[in-house]
Amino acid sequence: MNALSVLLGLSLVFAFSSPLFEFYRRSLAEVFFSATVVPSAVEPYFAWSMALIGAATVGWAVTNLFLVITAFGRGEPWSFIALIASTLVWTFLEVLVSAEMGAQIETVFVLAASVSVVLPTAVAWWITVRPGKTS
């Protein structure tokens, strides 16, 4: 998931205006502007804000990558809890705001992304460090 998160973040920074994100841009334009395209007066701000989200996504993914490589590799229980907790907090807040604003596409995307992080992390925790595990 980390590699995909980095790719997604970079694509938000450098390719948000490309056809790759046409469906997503259209969906957000419908929610926030009742139109099929973002108004031209708002487009620079929209692209800038998506680039910031992309940059934050890359930073989050790189941090998690180092967490997985180091602490997971040593079987440190806190590392699994940290990744799961941070993902669940992000998911809760973003789903709450997206649902309130009517951005169903974002809600679906965030829930899918969250499951793709939490499920393998929970399985890795169960296999490696769960309480009562015998070697």
N, CA, C and O atoms as CSV, one atom per row, in Angstrom:
chain,resi,resn,atom,element,x,y,z
A,1,MET,N,N,0.817,-1.197,0.000
A,1,MET,CA,C,0.000,0.000,0.000
A,1,MET,C,C,0.861,1.262,0.000
A,1,MET,O,O,0.478,2.270,-0.593
A,2,ASN,N,N,2.011,1.215,0.654
A,2,ASN,CA,C,2.845,2.415,0.718
A,2,ASN,C,C,3.284,2.886,-0.658
A,2,ASN,O,O,3.260,4.084,-0.941
A,3,ALA,N,N,3.685,1.955,-1.515
A,3,ALA,CA,C,4.100,2.341,-2.867
A,3,ALA,C,C,2.926,2.958,-3.619
A,3,ALA,O,O,3.094,3.945,-4.336
A,4,LEU,N,N,1.741,2.379,-3.457
A,4,LEU,CA,C,0.556,2.939,-4.117
A,4,LEU,C,C,0.217,4.319,-3.557
A,4,LEU,O,O,-0.195,5.210,-4.300
A,5,SER,N,N,0.390,4.490,-2.257
A,5,SER,CA,C,0.134,5.802,-1.651
A,5,SER,C,C,1.100,6.852,-2.178
A,5,SER,O,O,0.707,7.987,-2.444
A,6,VAL,N,N,2.364,6.470,-2.329
A,6,VAL,CA,C,3.351,7.399,-2.890
A,6,VAL,C,C,2.962,7.761,-4.318
A,6,VAL,O,O,2.991,8.934,-4.691
A,7,LEU,N,N,2.599,6.761,-5.119
A,7,LEU,CA,C,2.199,7.029,-6.507
A,7,LEU,C,C,0.951,7.907,-6.571
A,7,LEU,O,O,0.879,8.833,-7.379
A,8,LEU,N,N,-0.023,7.617,-5.725
A,8,LEU,CA,C,-1.231,8.436,-5.699
A,8,LEU,C,C,-0.893,9.871,-5.311
A,8,LEU,O,O,-1.350,10.819,-5.950
A,9,GLY,N,N,-0.094,10.025,-4.265
A,9,GLY,CA,C,0.287,11.368,-3.828
A,9,GLY,C,C,1.020,12.142,-4.905
A,9,GLY,O,O,0.721,13.310,-5.153
A,10,LEU,N,N,1.983,11.490,-5.544
A,10,LEU,CA,C,2.727,12.158,-6.620
A,10,LEU,C,C,1.811,12.514,-7.785
A,10,LEU,O,O,1.964,13.570,-8.399
A,11,SER,N,N,0.857,11.632,-8.089
A,11,SER,CA,C,-0.050,11.937,-9.200
A,11,SER,C,C,-0.976,13.098,-8.845
A,11,SER,O,O,-1.351,13.872,-9.726
A,12,LEU,N,N,-1.353,13.236,-7.569
A,12,LEU,CA,C,-2.145,14.403,-7.166
A,12,LEU,C,C,-1.332,15.684,-7.293
A,12,LEU,O,O,-1.866,16.730,-7.662
A,13,VAL,N,N,-0.036,15.600,-6.987
A,13,VAL,CA,C,0.829,16.775,-7.089
A,13,VAL,C,C,1.048,17.168,-8.543
A,13,VAL,O,O,0.951,18.343,-8.895
A,14,PHE,N,N,1.345,16.177,-9.393
A,14,PHE,CA,C,1.812,16.485,-10.749
A,14,PHE,C,C,0.810,16.210,-11.869
A,14,PHE,O,O,1.021,16.663,-12.994
A,15,ALA,N,N,-0.277,15.480,-11.595
A,15,ALA,CA,C,-1.153,15.085,-12.706
A,15,ALA,C,C,-2.637,15.227,-12.395
A,15,ALA,O,O,-3.462,14.601,-13.060
A,16,PHE,N,N,-2.994,16.033,-11.405
A,16,PHE,CA,C,-4.405,16.135,-11.039
A,16,PHE,C,C,-5.265,16.666,-12.175
A,16,PHE,O,O,-6.442,16.316,-12.266
A,17,SER,N,N,-4.710,17.495,-13.037
A,17,SER,CA,C,-5.482,18.052,-14.156
A,17,SER,C,C,-5.527,17.125,-15.362
A,17,SER,O,O,-6.158,17.452,-16.367
A,18,SER,N,N,-4.873,15.983,-15.277
A,18,SER,CA,C,-4.825,15.045,-16.403
A,18,SER,C,C,-6.111,14.221,-16.486
A,18,SER,O,O,-6.904,14.214,-15.545
A,19,PRO,N,N,-6.319,13.527,-17.610
A,19,PRO,CA,C,-7.493,12.664,-17.757
A,19,PRO,C,C,-7.573,11.555,-16.699
A,19,PRO,O,O,-8.650,11.013,-16.452
A,20,LEU,N,N,-6.461,11.224,-16.089
A,20,LEU,CA,C,-6.428,10.193,-15.051
A,20,LEU,C,C,-7.421,10.497,-13.925
A,20,LEU,O,O,-8.018,9.581,-13.360
A,21,PHE,N,N,-7.593,11.761,-13.603
A,21,PHE,CA,C,-8.470,12.163,-12.502
A,21,PHE,C,C,-9.778,12.788,-12.976
A,21,PHE,O,O,-10.478,13.419,-12.184
A,22,GLU,N,N,-10.114,12.625,-14.239
A,22,GLU,CA,C,-11.321,13.247,-14.791
A,22,GLU,C,C,-12.573,12.860,-14.000
A,22,GLU,O,O,-13.361,13.731,-13.635
A,23,PHE,N,N,-12.764,11.575,-13.735
A,23,PHE,CA,C,-13.951,11.111,-13.009
A,23,PHE,C,C,-13.997,11.720,-11.608
A,23,PHE,O,O,-15.052,12.162,-11.152
A,24,TYR,N,N,-12.870,11.740,-10.941
A,24,TYR,CA,C,-12.791,12.280,-9.585
A,24,TYR,C,C,-13.076,13.784,-9.584
A,24,TYR,O,O,-13.840,14.267,-8.749
A,25,ARG,N,N,-12.467,14.527,-10.516
A,25,ARG,CA,C,-12.713,15.974,-10.605
A,25,ARG,C,C,-14.187,16.253,-10.886
A,25,ARG,O,O,-14.789,17.145,-10.288
A,26,ARG,N,N,-14.756,15.476,-11.806
A,26,ARG,CA,C,-16.169,15.665,-12.149
A,26,ARG,C,C,-17.053,15.396,-10.927
A,26,ARG,O,O,-17.990,16.147,-10.659
A,27,SER,N,N,-16.755,14.330,-10.193
A,27,SER,CA,C,-17.547,13.993,-9.006
A,27,SER,C,C,-17.488,15.102,-7.965
A,27,SER,O,O,-18.512,15.468,-7.387
A,28,LEU,N,N,-16.297,15.635,-7.724
A,28,LEU,CA,C,-16.165,16.726,-6.754
A,28,LEU,C,C,-16.818,18.010,-7.256
A,28,LEU,O,O,-17.392,18.759,-6.465
A,29,ALA,N,N,-16.739,18.274,-8.561
A,29,ALA,CA,C,-17.390,19.460,-9.131
A,29,ALA,C,C,-18.904,19.377,-8.942
A,29,ALA,O,O,-19.554,20.381,-8.651
A,30,GLU,N,N,-19.460,18.181,-9.109
A,30,GLU,CA,C,-20.900,18.009,-8.919
A,30,GLU,C,C,-21.295,18.253,-7.469
A,30,GLU,O,O,-22.318,18.882,-7.199
A,31,VAL,N,N,-20.485,17.757,-6.533
A,31,VAL,CA,C,-20.799,17.923,-5.112
A,31,VAL,C,C,-20.692,19.383,-4.680
A,31,VAL,O,O,-21.592,19.903,-4.020
A,32,PHE,N,N,-19.603,20.039,-5.048
A,32,PHE,CA,C,-19.320,21.361,-4.501
A,32,PHE,C,C,-19.774,22.532,-5.369
A,32,PHE,O,O,-19.932,23.644,-4.867
A,33,PHE,N,N,-19.988,22.296,-6.673
A,33,PHE,CA,C,-20.331,23.401,-7.563
A,33,PHE,C,C,-21.578,23.135,-8.401
A,33,PHE,O,O,-21.955,23.972,-9.222
A,34,SER,N,N,-22.223,21.990,-8.209
A,34,SER,CA,C,-23.399,21.606,-8.998
A,34,SER,C,C,-23.131,21.761,-10.486
A,34,SER,O,O,-23.974,22.247,-11.240
A,35,ALA,N,N,-21.946,21.340,-10.892
A,35,ALA,CA,C,-21.523,21.435,-12.292
A,35,ALA,C,C,-20.689,20.202,-12.630
A,35,ALA,O,O,-20.308,19.435,-11.746
A,36,THR,N,N,-20.414,20.023,-13.912
A,36,THR,CA,C,-19.587,18.881,-14.317
A,36,THR,C,C,-18.105,19.215,-14.347
A,36,THR,O,O,-17.263,18.325,-14.458
A,37,VAL,N,N,-17.790,20.500,-14.249
A,37,VAL,CA,C,-16.389,20.933,-14.181
A,37,VAL,C,C,-16.257,21.971,-13.067
A,37,VAL,O,O,-17.216,22.659,-12.715
A,38,VAL,N,N,-15.067,22.063,-12.534
A,38,VAL,CA,C,-14.778,23.079,-11.524
A,38,VAL,C,C,-14.731,24.434,-12.229
A,38,VAL,O,O,-14.079,24.553,-13.267
A,39,PRO,N,N,-15.398,25.451,-11.702
A,39,PRO,CA,C,-15.354,26.772,-12.339
A,39,PRO,C,C,-13.915,27.253,-12.520
A,39,PRO,O,O,-13.058,27.019,-11.667
A,40,SER,N,N,-13.667,27.921,-13.631
A,40,SER,CA,C,-12.298,28.343,-13.958
A,40,SER,C,C,-11.703,29.261,-12.887
A,40,SER,O,O,-10.493,29.242,-12.664
A,41,ALA,N,N,-12.532,30.058,-12.230
A,41,ALA,CA,C,-12.023,30.955,-11.187
A,41,ALA,C,C,-11.515,30.183,-9.967
A,41,ALA,O,O,-10.684,30.689,-9.212
A,42,VAL,N,N,-12.006,28.978,-9.780
A,42,VAL,CA,C,-11.649,28.173,-8.611
A,42,VAL,C,C,-10.577,27.135,-8.950
A,42,VAL,O,O,-9.931,26.598,-8.050
A,43,GLU,N,N,-10.388,26.853,-10.222
A,43,GLU,CA,C,-9.478,25.781,-10.651
A,43,GLU,C,C,-8.070,25.894,-10.062
A,43,GLU,O,O,-7.545,24.885,-9.592
A,44,PRO,N,N,-7.427,27.075,-10.063
A,44,PRO,CA,C,-6.076,27.141,-9.474
A,44,PRO,C,C,-6.055,26.742,-7.989
A,44,PRO,O,O,-5.156,26.025,-7.550
A,45,TYR,N,N,-7.037,27.205,-7.232
A,45,TYR,CA,C,-7.101,26.831,-5.816
A,45,TYR,C,C,-7.353,25.334,-5.666
A,45,TYR,O,O,-6.748,24.675,-4.820
A,46,PHE,N,N,-8.237,24.812,-6.481
A,46,PHE,CA,C,-8.577,23.387,-6.443
A,46,PHE,C,C,-7.339,22.542,-6.737
A,46,PHE,O,O,-7.057,21.584,-6.017
A,47,ALA,N,N,-6.605,22.887,-7.782
A,47,ALA,CA,C,-5.385,22.148,-8.134
A,47,ALA,C,C,-4.338,22.272,-7.030
A,47,ALA,O,O,-3.671,21.295,-6.690
A,48,TRP,N,N,-4.197,23.469,-6.475
A,48,TRP,CA,C,-3.228,23.687,-5.397
A,48,TRP,C,C,-3.581,22.859,-4.164
A,48,TRP,O,O,-2.708,22.223,-3.572
A,49,SER,N,N,-4.858,22.864,-3.774
A,49,SER,CA,C,-5.259,22.113,-2.580
A,49,SER,C,C,-5.081,20.614,-2.788
A,49,SER,O,O,-4.709,19.907,-1.851
A,50,MET,N,N,-5.337,20.117,-3.990
A,50,MET,CA,C,-5.117,18.693,-4.264
A,50,MET,C,C,-3.628,18.368,-4.264
A,50,MET,O,O,-3.237,17.276,-3.851
A,51,ALA,N,N,-2.795,19.298,-4.720
A,51,ALA,CA,C,-1.342,19.081,-4.671
A,51,ALA,C,C,-0.864,19.011,-3.223
A,51,ALA,O,O,0.007,18.203,-2.900
A,52,LEU,N,N,-1.421,19.843,-2.353
A,52,LEU,CA,C,-1.059,19.777,-0.935
A,52,LEU,C,C,-1.475,18.445,-0.326
A,52,LEU,O,O,-0.727,17.853,0.452
A,53,ILE,N,N,-2.662,17.978,-0.678
A,53,ILE,CA,C,-3.115,16.674,-0.192
A,53,ILE,C,C,-2.186,15.580,-0.710
A,53,ILE,O,O,-1.850,14.649,0.023
A,54,GLY,N,N,-1.778,15.690,-1.959
A,54,GLY,CA,C,-0.844,14.719,-2.525
A,54,GLY,C,C,0.489,14.724,-1.810
A,54,GLY,O,O,1.054,13.665,-1.535
A,55,ALA,N,N,0.998,15.910,-1.507
A,55,ALA,CA,C,2.273,16.012,-0.794
A,55,ALA,C,C,2.164,15.397,0.600
A,55,ALA,O,O,3.069,14.687,1.037
A,56,ALA,N,N,1.069,15.663,1.295
A,56,ALA,CA,C,0.866,15.072,2.622
A,56,ALA,C,C,0.749,13.553,2.527
A,56,ALA,O,O,1.239,12.835,3.398
A,57,THR,N,N,0.104,13.067,1.477
A,57,THR,CA,C,-0.029,11.623,1.274
A,57,THR,C,C,1.335,10.977,1.080
A,57,THR,O,O,1.608,9.919,1.647
A,58,VAL,N,N,2.187,11.603,0.289
A,58,VAL,CA,C,3.544,11.071,0.079
A,58,VAL,C,C,4.307,11.060,1.404
A,58,VAL,O,O,4.953,10.066,1.736
A,59,GLY,N,N,4.238,12.143,2.155
A,59,GLY,CA,C,4.929,12.198,3.444
A,59,GLY,C,C,4.450,11.123,4.405
A,59,GLY,O,O,5.258,10.478,5.073
A,60,TRP,N,N,3.142,10.930,4.476
A,60,TRP,CA,C,2.551,9.901,5.336
A,60,TRP,C,C,3.019,8.514,4.901
A,60,TRP,O,O,3.368,7.680,5.737
A,61,ALA,N,N,3.023,8.272,3.603
A,61,ALA,CA,C,3.428,6.962,3.089
A,61,ALA,C,C,4.903,6.683,3.354
A,61,ALA,O,O,5.265,5.559,3.703
A,62,VAL,N,N,5.752,7.682,3.194
A,62,VAL,CA,C,7.186,7.489,3.454
A,62,VAL,C,C,7.413,7.207,4.941
A,62,VAL,O,O,8.205,6.332,5.290
A,63,THR,N,N,6.730,7.938,5.812
A,63,THR,CA,C,6.839,7.679,7.251
A,63,THR,C,C,6.413,6.250,7.568
A,63,THR,O,O,7.095,5.541,8.307
A,64,ASN,N,N,5.290,5.836,7.008
A,64,ASN,CA,C,4.809,4.478,7.252
A,64,ASN,C,C,5.750,3.430,6.677
A,64,ASN,O,O,5.919,2.362,7.264
A,65,LEU,N,N,6.356,3.722,5.549
A,65,LEU,CA,C,7.312,2.787,4.960
A,65,LEU,C,C,8.478,2.544,5.914
A,65,LEU,O,O,8.878,1.399,6.128
A,66,PHE,N,N,9.019,3.606,6.483
A,66,PHE,CA,C,10.113,3.437,7.439
A,66,PHE,C,C,9.648,2.718,8.699
A,66,PHE,O,O,10.399,1.932,9.275
A,67,LEU,N,N,8.429,2.978,9.127
A,67,LEU,CA,C,7.860,2.278,10.273
A,67,LEU,C,C,7.793,0.782,9.996
A,67,LEU,O,O,8.174,-0.035,10.834
A,68,VAL,N,N,7.309,0.438,8.821
A,68,VAL,CA,C,7.184,-0.971,8.448
A,68,VAL,C,C,8.557,-1.628,8.336
A,68,VAL,O,O,8.757,-2.737,8.831
A,69,ILE,N,N,9.498,-0.956,7.692
A,69,ILE,CA,C,10.824,-1.539,7.485
A,69,ILE,C,C,11.553,-1.741,8.812
A,69,ILE,O,O,12.199,-2.770,9.010
A,70,THR,N,N,11.458,-0.783,9.711
A,70,THR,CA,C,12.243,-0.867,10.949
A,70,THR,C,C,11.474,-1.542,12.078
A,70,THR,O,O,11.803,-2.663,12.465
A,71,ALA,N,N,10.470,-0.884,12.600
A,71,ALA,CA,C,9.782,-1.375,13.795
A,71,ALA,C,C,8.992,-2.660,13.543
A,71,ALA,O,O,9.002,-3.561,14.381
A,72,PHE,N,N,8.314,-2.754,12.410
A,72,PHE,CA,C,7.603,-3.991,12.100
A,72,PHE,C,C,8.593,-5.138,12.006
A,72,PHE,O,O,8.356,-6.232,12.519
A,73,GLY,N,N,9.707,-4.867,11.341
A,73,GLY,CA,C,10.728,-5.899,11.159
A,73,GLY,C,C,11.257,-6.437,12.478
A,73,GLY,O,O,11.639,-7.604,12.567
A,74,ARG,N,N,11.283,-5.598,13.497
A,74,ARG,CA,C,11.736,-6.031,14.822
A,74,ARG,C,C,10.586,-6.564,15.669
A,74,ARG,O,O,10.795,-6.997,16.802
A,75,GLY,N,N,9.375,-6.533,15.122
A,75,GLY,CA,C,8.218,-7.047,15.857
A,75,GLY,C,C,7.819,-6.193,17.046
A,75,GLY,O,O,7.315,-6.716,18.040
A,76,GLU,N,N,8.036,-4.890,16.960
A,76,GLU,CA,C,7.698,-4.000,18.067
A,76,GLU,C,C,6.188,-3.721,18.064
A,76,GLU,O,O,5.675,-3.116,17.123
A,77,PRO,N,N,5.477,-4.157,19.108
A,77,PRO,CA,C,4.014,-4.041,19.125
A,77,PRO,C,C,3.497,-2.623,18.912
A,77,PRO,O,O,2.476,-2.447,18.248
A,78,TRP,N,N,4.170,-1.601,19.455
A,78,TRP,CA,C,3.693,-0.226,19.324
A,78,TRP,C,C,3.565,0.187,17.868
A,78,TRP,O,O,2.704,0.997,17.525
A,79,SER,N,N,4.422,-0.367,17.002
A,79,SER,CA,C,4.418,0.063,15.604
A,79,SER,C,C,3.128,-0.331,14.895
A,79,SER,O,O,2.610,0.424,14.073
A,80,PHE,N,N,2.618,-1.504,15.213
A,80,PHE,CA,C,1.361,-1.943,14.608
A,80,PHE,C,C,0.213,-1.064,15.107
A,80,PHE,O,O,-0.643,-0.637,14.332
A,81,ILE,N,N,0.213,-0.805,16.409
A,81,ILE,CA,C,-0.830,0.036,17.001
A,81,ILE,C,C,-0.775,1.448,16.417
A,81,ILE,O,O,-1.814,2.041,16.127
A,82,ALA,N,N,0.430,1.983,16.246
A,82,ALA,CA,C,0.580,3.338,15.697
A,82,ALA,C,C,0.006,3.439,14.292
A,82,ALA,O,O,-0.716,4.388,13.984
A,83,LEU,N,N,0.316,2.475,13.439
A,83,LEU,CA,C,-0.177,2.528,12.063
A,83,LEU,C,C,-1.689,2.346,12.011
A,83,LEU,O,O,-2.379,3.069,11.294
A,84,ILE,N,N,-2.200,1.387,12.764
A,84,ILE,CA,C,-3.648,1.162,12.765
A,84,ILE,C,C,-4.375,2.369,13.354
A,84,ILE,O,O,-5.374,2.819,12.792
A,85,ALA,N,N,-3.894,2.897,14.470
A,85,ALA,CA,C,-4.560,4.045,15.108
A,85,ALA,C,C,-4.547,5.272,14.205
A,85,ALA,O,O,-5.569,5.944,14.061
A,86,SER,N,N,-3.402,5.571,13.595
A,86,SER,CA,C,-3.341,6.758,12.731
A,86,SER,C,C,-4.258,6.602,11.524
A,86,SER,O,O,-4.889,7.567,11.092
A,87,THR,N,N,-4.331,5.401,10.985
A,87,THR,CA,C,-5.204,5.156,9.836
A,87,THR,C,C,-6.672,5.282,10.230
A,87,THR,O,O,-7.464,5.867,9.491
A,88,LEU,N,N,-7.038,4.740,11.383
A,88,LEU,CA,C,-8.435,4.812,11.811
A,88,LEU,C,C,-8.858,6.242,12.159
A,88,LEU,O,O,-9.991,6.633,11.877
A,89,VAL,N,N,-7.971,7.019,12.762
A,89,VAL,CA,C,-8.291,8.427,13.056
A,89,VAL,C,C,-8.499,9.194,11.754
A,89,VAL,O,O,-9.477,9.928,11.611
A,90,TRP,N,N,-7.572,9.021,10.801
A,90,TRP,CA,C,-7.710,9.670,9.489
A,90,TRP,C,C,-9.024,9.250,8.832
A,90,TRP,O,O,-9.767,10.090,8.326
A,91,THR,N,N,-9.307,7.937,8.843
A,91,THR,CA,C,-10.513,7.432,8.194
A,91,THR,C,C,-11.760,8.041,8.821
A,91,THR,O,O,-12.637,8.533,8.112
A,92,PHE,N,N,-11.839,8.009,10.135
A,92,PHE,CA,C,-13.011,8.540,10.823
A,92,PHE,C,C,-13.252,10.003,10.460
A,92,PHE,O,O,-14.360,10.382,10.080
A,93,LEU,N,N,-12.213,10.816,10.580
A,93,LEU,CA,C,-12.373,12.250,10.316
A,93,LEU,C,C,-12.704,12.536,8.858
A,93,LEU,O,O,-13.584,13.347,8.567
A,94,GLU,N,N,-12.008,11.877,7.944
A,94,GLU,CA,C,-12.258,12.165,6.531
A,94,GLU,C,C,-13.616,11.651,6.080
A,94,GLU,O,O,-14.302,12.318,5.305
A,95,VAL,N,N,-14.016,10.474,6.552
A,95,VAL,CA,C,-15.342,9.956,6.195
A,95,VAL,C,C,-16.431,10.848,6.788
A,95,VAL,O,O,-17.430,11.131,6.126
A,96,LEU,N,N,-16.246,11.285,8.014
A,96,LEU,CA,C,-17.218,12.166,8.651
A,96,LEU,C,C,-17.419,13.444,7.838
A,96,LEU,O,O,-18.551,13.822,7.537
A,97,VAL,N,N,-16.326,14.098,7.487
A,97,VAL,CA,C,-16.405,15.349,6.725
A,97,VAL,C,C,-16.930,15.097,5.311
A,97,VAL,O,O,-17.780,15.842,4.824
A,98,SER,N,N,-16.432,14.059,4.656
A,98,SER,CA,C,-16.857,13.773,3.278
A,98,SER,C,C,-18.338,13.425,3.219
A,98,SER,O,O,-19.046,13.874,2.317
A,99,ALA,N,N,-18.811,12.628,4.173
A,99,ALA,CA,C,-20.232,12.274,4.198
A,99,ALA,C,C,-21.089,13.512,4.469
A,99,ALA,O,O,-22.135,13.698,3.847
A,100,GLU,N,N,-20.645,14.340,5.383
A,100,GLU,CA,C,-21.377,15.574,5.701
A,100,GLU,C,C,-21.489,16.490,4.480
A,100,GLU,O,O,-22.515,17.136,4.273
A,101,MET,N,N,-20.432,16.538,3.682
A,101,MET,CA,C,-20.409,17.402,2.497
A,101,MET,C,C,-21.070,16.743,1.281
A,101,MET,O,O,-21.285,17.402,0.263
A,102,GLY,N,N,-21.391,15.458,1.378
A,102,GLY,CA,C,-22.017,14.760,0.262
A,102,GLY,C,C,-21.047,14.209,-0.762
A,102,GLY,O,O,-21.438,13.892,-1.885
A,103,ALA,N,N,-19.792,14.091,-0.386
A,103,ALA,CA,C,-18.759,13.592,-1.312
A,103,ALA,C,C,-18.629,12.075,-1.169
A,103,ALA,O,O,-17.655,11.571,-0.611
A,104,GLN,N,N,-19.637,11.356,-1.688
A,104,GLN,CA,C,-19.654,9.902,-1.553
A,104,GLN,C,C,-18.438,9.242,-2.188
A,104,GLN,O,O,-17.928,8.255,-1.658
A,105,ILE,N,N,-17.967,9.769,-3.311
A,105,ILE,CA,C,-16.804,9.170,-3.974
A,105,ILE,C,C,-15.600,9.172,-3.039
A,105,ILE,O,O,-14.840,8.204,-3.005
A,106,GLU,N,N,-15.425,10.242,-2.287
A,106,GLU,CA,C,-14.297,10.326,-1.349
A,106,GLU,C,C,-14.496,9.357,-0.192
A,106,GLU,O,O,-13.539,8.735,0.268
A,107,THR,N,N,-15.720,9.227,0.275
A,107,THR,CA,C,-16.012,8.294,1.362
A,107,THR,C,C,-15.675,6.870,0.951
A,107,THR,O,O,-15.042,6.140,1.714
A,108,VAL,N,N,-16.084,6.472,-0.231
A,108,VAL,CA,C,-15.783,5.121,-0.727
A,108,VAL,C,C,-14.281,4.932,-0.881
A,108,VAL,O,O,-13.738,3.906,-0.471
A,109,PHE,N,N,-13.609,5.910,-1.466
A,109,PHE,CA,C,-12.162,5.823,-1.663
A,109,PHE,C,C,-11.435,5.683,-0.330
A,109,PHE,O,O,-10.549,4.840,-0.191
A,110,VAL,N,N,-11.804,6.503,0.647
A,110,VAL,CA,C,-11.128,6.486,1.949
A,110,VAL,C,C,-11.373,5.167,2.677
A,110,VAL,O,O,-10.451,4.612,3.276
A,111,LEU,N,N,-12.590,4.668,2.633
A,111,LEU,CA,C,-12.863,3.388,3.287
A,111,LEU,C,C,-12.057,2.258,2.653
A,111,LEU,O,O,-11.515,1.409,3.361
A,112,ALA,N,N,-11.974,2.245,1.329
A,112,ALA,CA,C,-11.177,1.215,0.646
A,112,ALA,C,C,-9.697,1.348,0.994
A,112,ALA,O,O,-9.026,0.348,1.251
A,113,ALA,N,N,-9.192,2.569,1.004
A,113,ALA,CA,C,-7.781,2.788,1.344
A,113,ALA,C,C,-7.506,2.371,2.783
A,113,ALA,O,O,-6.469,1.775,3.072
A,114,SER,N,N,-8.420,2.677,3.673
A,114,SER,CA,C,-8.240,2.322,5.077
A,114,SER,C,C,-8.185,0.809,5.270
A,114,SER,O,O,-7.322,0.298,5.984
A,115,VAL,N,N,-9.099,0.109,4.638
A,115,VAL,CA,C,-9.097,-1.355,4.734
A,115,VAL,C,C,-7.794,-1.920,4.187
A,115,VAL,O,O,-7.256,-2.884,4.733
A,116,SER,N,N,-7.283,-1.325,3.115
A,116,SER,CA,C,-6.047,-1.831,2.507
A,116,SER,C,C,-4.823,-1.595,3.395
A,116,SER,O,O,-3.785,-2.220,3.179
A,117,VAL,N,N,-4.924,-0.716,4.378
A,117,VAL,CA,C,-3.832,-0.506,5.338
A,117,VAL,C,C,-4.081,-1.318,6.611
A,117,VAL,O,O,-3.195,-2.035,7.077
A,118,VAL,N,N,-5.284,-1.205,7.170
A,118,VAL,CA,C,-5.571,-1.811,8.468
A,118,VAL,C,C,-5.590,-3.335,8.402
A,118,VAL,O,O,-5.033,-3.990,9.283
A,119,LEU,N,N,-6.210,-3.906,7.394
A,119,LEU,CA,C,-6.328,-5.365,7.335
A,119,LEU,C,C,-4.971,-6.064,7.282
A,119,LEU,O,O,-4.725,-6.943,8.109
A,120,PRO,N,N,-4.070,-5.715,6.344
A,120,PRO,CA,C,-2.773,-6.394,6.351
A,120,PRO,C,C,-1.943,-6.097,7.603
A,120,PRO,O,O,-1.164,-6.941,8.045
A,121,THR,N,N,-2.106,-4.907,8.170
A,121,THR,CA,C,-1.372,-4.583,9.398
A,121,THR,C,C,-1.872,-5.441,10.555
A,121,THR,O,O,-1.073,-5.954,11.338
A,122,ALA,N,N,-3.182,-5.599,10.665
A,122,ALA,CA,C,-3.747,-6.444,11.721
A,122,ALA,C,C,-3.322,-7.902,11.545
A,122,ALA,O,O,-3.008,-8.579,12.524
A,123,VAL,N,N,-3.311,-8.380,10.315
A,123,VAL,CA,C,-2.856,-9.756,10.053
A,123,VAL,C,C,-1.386,-9.905,10.422
A,123,VAL,O,O,-1.003,-10.896,11.044
A,124,ALA,N,N,-0.559,-8.933,10.046
A,124,ALA,CA,C,0.869,-8.989,10.394
A,124,ALA,C,C,1.052,-8.977,11.907
A,124,ALA,O,O,1.898,-9.702,12.432
A,125,TRP,N,N,0.275,-8.171,12.609
A,125,TRP,CA,C,0.337,-8.142,14.071
A,125,TRP,C,C,-0.027,-9.507,14.638
A,125,TRP,O,O,0.652,-10.015,15.530
A,126,TRP,N,N,-1.105,-10.101,14.117
A,126,TRP,CA,C,-1.575,-11.400,14.603
A,126,TRP,C,C,-0.502,-12.472,14.399
A,126,TRP,O,O,-0.299,-13.323,15.266
A,127,ILE,N,N,0.170,-12.432,13.279
A,127,ILE,CA,C,1.185,-13.438,12.966
A,127,ILE,C,C,2.447,-13.239,13.808
A,127,ILE,O,O,3.076,-14.214,14.218
A,128,THR,N,N,2.817,-11.991,14.066
A,128,THR,CA,C,4.140,-11.743,14.653
A,128,THR,C,C,4.162,-11.420,16.139
A,128,THR,O,O,5.047,-11.914,16.838
A,129,VAL,N,N,3.251,-10.630,16.652
A,129,VAL,CA,C,3.416,-10.133,18.027
A,129,VAL,C,C,2.176,-10.204,18.906
A,129,VAL,O,O,2.192,-9.654,20.007
A,130,ARG,N,N,1.129,-10.841,18.480
A,130,ARG,CA,C,-0.087,-10.852,19.295
A,130,ARG,C,C,0.209,-11.388,20.699
A,130,ARG,O,O,1.099,-12.220,20.872
A,131,PRO,N,N,-0.536,-10.912,21.699
A,131,PRO,CA,C,-0.340,-11.418,23.062
A,131,PRO,C,C,-0.608,-12.922,23.121
A,131,PRO,O,O,-1.560,-13.417,22.518
A,132,GLY,N,N,0.222,-13.620,23.836
A,132,GLY,CA,C,0.062,-15.065,23.976
A,132,GLY,C,C,0.671,-15.876,22.853
A,132,GLY,O,O,0.619,-17.105,22.884
A,133,LYS,N,N,1.252,-15.210,21.853
A,133,LYS,CA,C,1.876,-15.928,20.737
A,133,LYS,C,C,3.117,-16.646,21.251
A,133,LYS,O,O,3.925,-16.078,21.985
A,134,THR,N,N,3.247,-17.895,20.853
A,134,THR,CA,C,4.461,-18.647,21.190
A,134,THR,C,C,5.277,-18.817,19.931
A,134,THR,O,O,4.726,-18.994,18.844
A,135,SER,N,N,6.572,-18.766,20.069
A,135,SER,CA,C,7.452,-18.820,18.894
A,135,SER,C,C,7.520,-20.178,18.277
A,135,SER,O,O,8.220,-20.371,17.283
